């Protein structure tokens, strides 16, 4: 009898929670429906990576081929080049673009002149709203060997002209630095929000102990936003194999293909242009699995080291 009563009370509490918070569940419902319709239902089509997809037969009618497409990709001439370029660009981008917004947020947080602070924020936020096409167009104009501003300045020092957009050695640097310029201001917003939550009493105590402004930034501000930094690092590591297709494709040409050919562009070339849907799906699935493994691994490592993780 006591067990039945306990179960009944638990059920009533659960139902009471549903009734009390029904408005929150209504607000959450469209998000859940969106993810189910556009993220989970399409996963049904992943099976074509293990089939020889024939359009007239459909997904269910196409014959199974197992891991043949994966083996073909692993044994292809392009595999190591694609993997090297994808990981190289991602690590380069992570090493450069990840810390820059943190430093910018720490610097902006120390500004005392509100007018100048708003000006700097506006200038650094504005590039985020440029489309990828416009950004690549601006980069191409500035780096053009025929009248580009950068080459014009280099010629004053007796250097150049340099074909930045056509030399493979410059591709990764241009890709990463242009991305830093475009996103550093926008990415710093979340760190500024975290810095706004820092308890002023910690700064007052540090000042009483004789800490300088730099010491307060290092020993008060930075540790306070460290959980935010760790969470964003985990998310970045979980997408390390997902180099942005649009920007790479727009910057890509026949002369820098050795450095610019990544997995996302190869999937487009083979799947959309070459109509090899099963082969492209297998490559994309391999890419997603690597990202998932990295996300889980880095999250577990972060949880063990400082008890900050996504789950």
C-alpha positions as CSV (number, residue, x, y, z in Angstrom):
1,X,0.0,0.0,0.0
2,X,2.8,2.4,0.9
3,X,4.5,1.8,-2.4
4,X,1.3,2.5,-4.3
5,X,0.8,5.7,-2.4
6,X,4.3,6.8,-3.1
7,X,3.9,6.1,-6.9
8,X,0.6,8.0,-6.9
9,X,2.1,11.0,-5.2
10,X,5.0,11.0,-7.7
11,X,2.6,11.0,-10.6
12,X,0.6,13.8,-9.1
13,X,3.8,15.9,-8.6
14,X,4.8,15.2,-12.2
15,X,1.4,16.1,-13.6
16,X,1.4,19.2,-11.4
17,X,4.7,20.3,-12.9
18,X,3.4,19.9,-16.4
19,X,0.3,21.9,-15.5
20,X,2.2,24.7,-13.8
21,X,4.7,25.1,-16.6
22,X,2.5,24.4,-19.6
23,X,3.3,27.8,-21.1
24,X,7.0,27.0,-21.2
25,X,6.3,23.7,-23.0
26,X,4.1,25.5,-25.6
27,X,7.0,27.9,-26.2
28,X,9.4,25.0,-26.5
29,X,7.2,23.0,-28.9
30,X,8.1,24.8,-32.2
31,X,11.8,24.3,-31.5
32,X,11.3,20.6,-30.9
33,X,9.1,20.3,-34.0
34,X,11.8,22.1,-36.0
35,X,14.6,19.8,-34.9
36,X,12.5,16.7,-35.5
37,X,11.4,17.7,-39.0
38,X,14.6,19.2,-40.3
39,X,17.3,17.4,-38.3
40,X,16.0,14.0,-37.3
41,X,13.6,12.9,-40.0
42,X,16.2,13.6,-42.8
43,X,18.5,11.1,-41.0
44,X,16.4,8.4,-42.7
45,X,18.3,9.3,-45.9
46,X,21.7,8.5,-44.4
47,X,21.3,4.9,-45.4
48,X,22.1,5.8,-49.0
49,X,25.7,6.0,-47.9
50,X,25.6,2.2,-47.6
51,X,23.6,1.7,-50.8
52,X,24.2,2.2,-54.5
53,X,21.5,4.8,-54.8
54,X,19.4,4.7,-58.0
55,X,16.9,7.5,-58.3
56,X,14.2,5.5,-60.1
57,X,14.4,2.8,-57.4
58,X,14.3,5.2,-54.5
59,X,16.1,4.8,-51.2
60,X,14.4,1.6,-50.1
61,X,14.7,0.0,-53.5
62,X,18.4,0.7,-54.1
63,X,20.8,-2.3,-53.5
64,X,23.0,-2.4,-50.4
65,X,26.7,-2.2,-50.9
66,X,27.9,-2.0,-47.3
67,X,31.1,0.0,-46.8
68,X,32.1,0.0,-50.4
69,X,31.8,3.8,-50.7
70,X,33.8,4.4,-47.6
71,X,36.6,2.1,-48.8
72,X,36.6,3.9,-52.2
73,X,37.0,7.2,-50.4
74,X,39.8,6.0,-48.1
75,X,41.7,4.5,-51.0
76,X,41.2,7.5,-53.3
77,X,44.0,9.8,-54.5
78,X,42.3,12.8,-52.9
79,X,41.7,11.3,-49.4
80,X,44.9,12.5,-47.7
81,X,44.9,15.9,-49.4
82,X,41.3,16.5,-48.3
83,X,42.0,15.4,-44.8
84,X,45.2,17.4,-44.5
85,X,43.5,20.6,-45.8
86,X,40.4,20.2,-43.8
87,X,42.2,19.6,-40.5
88,X,44.9,22.1,-41.3
89,X,42.5,25.0,-41.9
90,X,40.3,24.0,-38.9
91,X,43.3,23.9,-36.5
92,X,44.7,27.1,-37.9
93,X,41.4,28.8,-37.5
94,X,40.9,27.5,-34.0
95,X,44.4,28.6,-32.9
96,X,44.0,32.1,-34.3
97,X,40.3,33.0,-34.3
98,X,39.3,31.4,-31.0
99,X,41.5,33.5,-28.6
100,X,41.1,36.8,-30.5
101,X,37.4,37.5,-29.3
102,X,38.5,36.7,-25.7
103,X,41.3,39.2,-25.8
104,X,39.0,41.8,-27.5
105,X,36.3,41.3,-24.9
106,X,38.8,41.7,-22.1
107,X,40.1,44.9,-23.6
108,X,36.7,46.3,-24.3
109,X,35.7,45.6,-20.7
110,X,38.5,47.7,-19.4
111,X,37.6,50.8,-21.5
112,X,36.1,53.6,-19.4
113,X,35.2,56.0,-22.1
114,X,31.7,54.8,-23.2
115,X,31.7,56.8,-26.5
116,X,35.0,55.2,-27.6
117,X,33.9,51.8,-26.4
118,X,30.7,52.0,-28.5
119,X,32.7,53.1,-31.5
120,X,35.1,50.2,-31.2
121,X,32.2,47.8,-30.8
122,X,30.4,49.1,-33.8
123,X,33.5,48.9,-36.0
124,X,34.2,45.3,-34.9
125,X,30.6,44.1,-35.1
126,X,29.9,45.5,-38.6
127,X,31.8,43.0,-40.7
128,X,29.7,40.2,-39.3
129,X,26.7,41.4,-41.3
130,X,28.5,41.2,-44.6
131,X,27.6,38.2,-46.7
132,X,30.2,35.7,-47.6
133,X,30.1,36.7,-51.2
134,X,30.7,40.4,-50.3
135,X,33.5,39.4,-47.9
136,X,35.3,37.3,-50.5
137,X,34.8,40.1,-53.1
138,X,36.4,42.7,-50.7
139,X,39.3,40.3,-50.0
140,X,39.9,39.7,-53.7
141,X,39.9,43.5,-54.4
142,X,42.3,44.3,-51.6
143,X,44.7,41.5,-52.6
144,X,44.5,41.8,-56.3
145,X,48.0,41.9,-58.0
146,X,46.7,44.5,-60.4
147,X,46.0,47.6,-58.3
148,X,45.0,46.0,-55.0
149,X,45.7,48.0,-51.9
150,X,48.0,45.4,-50.2
151,X,50.2,45.0,-53.3
152,X,50.2,48.7,-53.8
153,X,51.7,49.1,-50.3
154,X,54.2,46.3,-50.8
155,X,55.5,47.9,-54.0
156,X,56.6,50.9,-51.9
157,X,59.0,48.5,-50.2
158,X,60.1,46.9,-53.5
159,X,58.0,43.7,-53.0
160,X,55.6,42.2,-55.3
161,X,53.2,42.1,-56.9
162,X,52.0,38.9,-55.2
163,X,49.1,36.8,-56.4
164,X,47.7,36.1,-53.0
165,X,44.5,34.5,-54.2
166,X,46.2,32.2,-56.7
167,X,49.1,31.0,-54.6
168,X,48.3,27.8,-52.5
169,X,50.7,28.9,-49.7
170,X,48.6,32.0,-48.9
171,X,45.1,30.3,-49.0
172,X,44.9,29.2,-45.4
173,X,46.2,32.5,-44.0
174,X,43.8,34.6,-46.1
175,X,40.9,32.3,-45.2
176,X,41.6,32.4,-41.4
177,X,42.5,36.1,-41.1
178,X,39.6,37.3,-43.1
179,X,37.3,35.2,-40.9
180,X,38.9,36.7,-37.8
181,X,38.2,40.2,-39.1
182,X,34.6,39.4,-39.9
183,X,33.7,37.5,-36.7
184,X,35.9,38.7,-33.8
185,X,33.6,41.5,-32.8
186,X,30.4,39.4,-32.9
187,X,32.0,36.5,-31.1
188,X,33.2,38.7,-28.3
189,X,29.6,39.5,-27.3
190,X,29.1,36.3,-25.3
191,X,32.4,37.0,-23.4
192,X,31.3,40.6,-22.7
193,X,28.1,39.2,-21.3
194,X,30.0,36.8,-19.1
195,X,32.3,39.6,-17.9
196,X,29.3,41.7,-17.0
197,X,28.3,39.0,-14.4
198,X,31.7,39.2,-12.6
199,X,31.1,40.3,-9.0
200,X,32.5,43.8,-8.4
201,X,33.5,42.9,-4.9
202,X,36.2,40.6,-6.3
203,X,37.8,43.6,-8.0
204,X,37.4,45.7,-4.9
205,X,39.2,43.0,-2.8
206,X,41.9,42.7,-5.5
207,X,42.5,46.5,-5.4
208,X,42.7,46.4,-1.6
209,X,45.4,43.7,-2.0
210,X,47.4,46.0,-4.4
211,X,46.6,44.2,-7.6
212,X,47.1,46.2,-10.8
213,X,44.6,46.4,-13.6
214,X,46.5,43.7,-15.6
215,X,46.6,41.4,-12.6
216,X,42.9,41.8,-12.1
217,X,42.2,40.9,-15.7
218,X,44.4,37.8,-15.4
219,X,43.3,36.7,-11.9
220,X,39.7,37.9,-11.7
221,X,38.2,38.4,-15.1
222,X,39.8,35.5,-17.0
223,X,38.9,32.8,-14.4
224,X,35.4,34.2,-14.2
225,X,34.7,33.6,-17.9
226,X,36.7,30.3,-18.1
227,X,33.5,28.1,-18.0
228,X,32.2,30.1,-21.0
229,X,35.6,29.6,-22.8
230,X,35.6,25.9,-22.1
231,X,32.0,25.4,-23.4
232,X,32.7,27.3,-26.6
233,X,36.0,25.4,-27.1
234,X,34.1,22.1,-26.9
235,X,31.6,23.3,-29.5
236,X,34.4,24.5,-31.8
237,X,36.2,21.1,-31.4
238,X,32.9,19.4,-32.3
239,X,32.9,21.1,-35.7
240,X,36.6,21.0,-36.5
241,X,36.0,19.0,-39.6
242,X,33.2,21.3,-40.9
243,X,35.1,24.0,-42.8
244,X,32.7,26.5,-44.2
245,X,31.8,25.4,-47.7
246,X,30.6,28.8,-49.1
247,X,33.8,30.8,-48.3
248,X,36.2,28.0,-49.4
249,X,34.3,27.5,-52.7
250,X,34.2,31.2,-53.5
251,X,38.0,31.6,-52.8
252,X,38.9,28.4,-54.6
253,X,40.4,28.4,-58.1
254,X,42.4,26.1,-60.3
255,X,45.7,27.5,-59.1
256,X,45.1,27.1,-55.3
257,X,43.2,23.8,-55.5
258,X,46.0,22.0,-53.7
259,X,45.5,24.0,-50.6
260,X,41.8,24.8,-50.9
261,X,40.2,21.4,-51.7
262,X,38.4,20.3,-48.5
263,X,35.9,17.6,-47.7
264,X,32.8,20.0,-48.0
265,X,33.8,21.1,-51.5
266,X,34.7,17.6,-52.6
267,X,31.2,16.4,-51.4
268,X,29.7,19.2,-53.5
269,X,31.7,18.3,-56.6
270,X,31.0,14.5,-56.4
271,X,27.5,14.7,-55.1
272,X,25.8,17.6,-56.7
273,X,27.9,18.1,-59.9
274,X,28.9,14.5,-60.4
275,X,25.6,13.0,-59.2
276,X,27.4,10.4,-57.1
277,X,24.9,10.7,-54.3
278,X,25.8,7.6,-52.3
279,X,29.5,8.3,-52.5
280,X,29.0,11.9,-51.4
281,X,26.7,10.8,-48.6
282,X,29.4,8.3,-47.3
283,X,32.0,11.1,-47.3
284,X,29.7,13.4,-45.5
285,X,28.7,10.8,-42.9
286,X,32.4,10.0,-42.3
287,X,32.9,13.8,-41.7
288,X,30.0,13.9,-39.2
289,X,31.2,10.8,-37.3
290,X,34.6,12.4,-36.8
291,X,33.0,15.6,-35.5
292,X,30.8,13.6,-33.1
293,X,33.7,11.6,-31.7
294,X,35.7,14.7,-31.2
295,X,32.8,16.4,-29.5
296,X,32.3,13.5,-27.1
297,X,36.0,13.1,-26.4
298,X,36.7,16.8,-25.7
299,X,33.6,17.1,-23.6
300,X,34.7,14.1,-21.5
301,X,38.2,15.5,-21.1
302,X,36.9,18.9,-20.1
303,X,34.6,17.4,-17.5
304,X,37.5,15.5,-15.9
305,X,39.9,18.4,-15.8
306,X,37.7,21.3,-14.6
307,X,34.2,19.9,-14.2
308,X,32.8,22.1,-17.0
309,X,31.2,20.4,-19.9
310,X,28.1,20.4,-22.1
311,X,26.7,17.3,-20.4
